[in-house]
Amino acid sequence: MYHHSANVSHPAAGSAAGVLDPAPADWRDAIVFQRCTWCGTAMYHRLLCPVCQGSELRTERSEGVGTVRHSTVVHRNTPAARNVSLIEMAEGFVVRGRVMGLPVGIHSGDRVRLSTAQDPVRGEPVFQLLDESFRSAWT
């Protein structure tokens, strides 16, 4: 039987309770996700694996680098326009968050890194563009 292992992991007690376990102090400004111990699927805030329905999930820390898969501009319930983006993280899971910058300037395929800021409206993670200087030269 195959069990996926990773270098940086925080073992859960063999149940879905790993989602609710407190993170270590050095993980405060990081995204934590779950990885299924049976099939190795990475997921964000789930109680069961979406692939094999397994409940043995291990909590891991993300490196914080990802790619924008979808971004949209939202105008409702906020005094100014803001973007809502789906970010595919390097570890293989997708998280919803906000990318700093002009809302219309965020595009699919942009590389982003997790910022220490937090969205004051929804409490979602905030990301910053990695390659912003390269794009401004071409647009």
Phi and psi in degrees as a GROMACS rama.xvg file:
@    title "Ramachandran Plot"
@    xaxis  label "Phi"
@    yaxis  label "Psi"
@TYPE xy
-97.3769  129.944  TYR-2
-123.228  121.997  HIS-3
-71.1933  136.645  HIS-4
-126.575  150.576  SER-5
-132.252  162.032  ALA-6
-69.0974  -39.8844  ASN-7
-110.731  105.422  VAL-8
-145.574  152.674  SER-9
-120.663  104.477  HIS-10
-64.9192  133.641  PRO-11
-88.2757  167.801  ALA-12
-81.9979  28.2802  ALA-13
77.0814  20.6769  GLY-14
-144.559  176.869  SER-15
-72.1464  -2.5567  ALA-16
-65.1505  -13.6618  ALA-17
-59.4025  -24.6855  GLY-18
-65.5212  -34.4641  VAL-19
-97.3744  -5.85477  LEU-20
-64.8449  141.352  ASP-21
-67.9052  142.675  PRO-22
-82.8145  151.691  ALA-23
-60.1442  159.996  PRO-24
-60.2374  -33.9141  ALA-25
-77.9839  -0.908136  ASP-26
-101.556  8.45276  TRP-27
-57.3908  -43.5704  ARG-28
-101.426  35.0811  ASP-29
-127.95  161.781  ALA-30
-92.3105  127.968  ILE-31
-107.157  144.473  VAL-32
-137.832  173.325  PHE-33
-110.111  148.067  GLN-34
-128.539  131.123  ARG-35
-68.8978  131.653  CYS-36
-76.7981  -16.0833  THR-37
-88.0613  -51.4706  TRP-38
-110.896  -9.49016  CYS-39
82.8965  8.46574  GLY-40
-70.141  133.302  THR-41
-92.4348  140.381  ALA-42
-149.977  159.984  MET-43
-114.656  118.35  TYR-44
53.3327  59.7205  HIS-45
-121.836  156.951  ARG-46
-100.189  -25.0807  LEU-47
-131.297  150.858  LEU-48
-67.5424  129.613  CYS-49
-72.1667  -13.6361  PRO-50
-93.253  -54.2656  VAL-51
-110.753  0.470476  CYS-52
63.1306  19.2394  GLN-53
-71.0772  149.995  GLY-54
-107.924  -0.10885  SER-55
-90.0151  94.3238  GLU-56
-113.564  138.991  LEU-57
-107.619  132.479  ARG-58
-85.2219  131.394  THR-59
-131.447  161.887  GLU-60
-101.092  131.783  ARG-61
-82.2515  150.197  SER-62
-75.0751  -15.4329  GLU-63
90.571  9.42666  GLY-64
-107.959  137.151  VAL-65
-156.113  -173.515  GLY-66
-129.768  135.348  THR-67
-68.7998  124.08  VAL-68
-98.5359  -32.453  ARG-69
-156.29  141.803  HIS-70
-142.544  139.51  SER-71
-137.493  154.232  THR-72
-97.0138  129.086  VAL-73
-113.73  133.464  VAL-74
-113.293  -11.1465  HIS-75
-89.3904  150.41  ARG-76
59.6701  19.9011  ASN-77
-139.14  149.019  THR-78
-69.3127  -24.8415  PRO-79
-133.443  160.026  ALA-80
-64.8573  144.699  ALA-81
-141.219  161.366  ARG-82
-102.334  151.683  ASN-83
-124.694  123.554  VAL-84
-125.441  149.973  SER-85
-100.984  121.614  LEU-86
-111.593  123.892  ILE-87
-91.0379  113.991  GLU-88
-78.6126  157.295  MET-89
-60.0343  -25.7113  ALA-90
-78.4216  -10.9722  GLU-91
109.696  2.52565  GLY-92
-107.431  164.091  PHE-93
-115.033  135.997  VAL-94
-131.013  145.529  VAL-95
-92.4301  135.708  ARG-96
-164.493  -167.162  GLY-97
-121.938  141.816  ARG-98
-108.183  128.761  VAL-99
-68.3801  144.096  MET-100
126.66  -176.188  GLY-101
-64.3065  128.767  LEU-102
-56.5542  -34.7679  PRO-103
-81.1432  -7.30645  VAL-104
-93.9342  3.76429  GLY-105
-97.4902  126.931  ILE-106
-129.22  156.199  HIS-107
-59.2644  137.226  SER-108
96.2979  -11.5879  GLY-109
-66.99  137.47  ASP-110
-87.5557  138.217  ARG-111
-134.824  161.214  VAL-112
-131.17  144.094  ARG-113
-61.7044  134.89  LEU-114
-100.399  163.43  SER-115
-80.8559  -11.4632  THR-116
-73.094  160.563  ALA-117
-131.107  142.044  GLN-118
-61.828  119.1  ASP-119
-70.9477  -21.4617  PRO-120
-81.9379  -49.7608  VAL-121
-115.007  -8.26945  ARG-122
73.2345  17.5551  GLY-123
-83.9187  162.452  GLU-124
-64.801  150.419  PRO-125
-117.396  136.899  VAL-126
-119.369  159.455  PHE-127
-124.216  148.304  GLN-128
-67.8601  139.924  LEU-129
-89.5077  -37.3483  LEU-130
-109.367  31.3039  ASP-131
-62.0743  -36.6371  GLU-132
-66.621  -32.7662  SER-133
-71.3054  -39.723  PHE-134
-69.3082  -39.0859  ARG-135
-62.9444  -23.8756  SER-136
-74.5308  -22.4837  ALA-137
-103.671  -14.0243  TRP-138
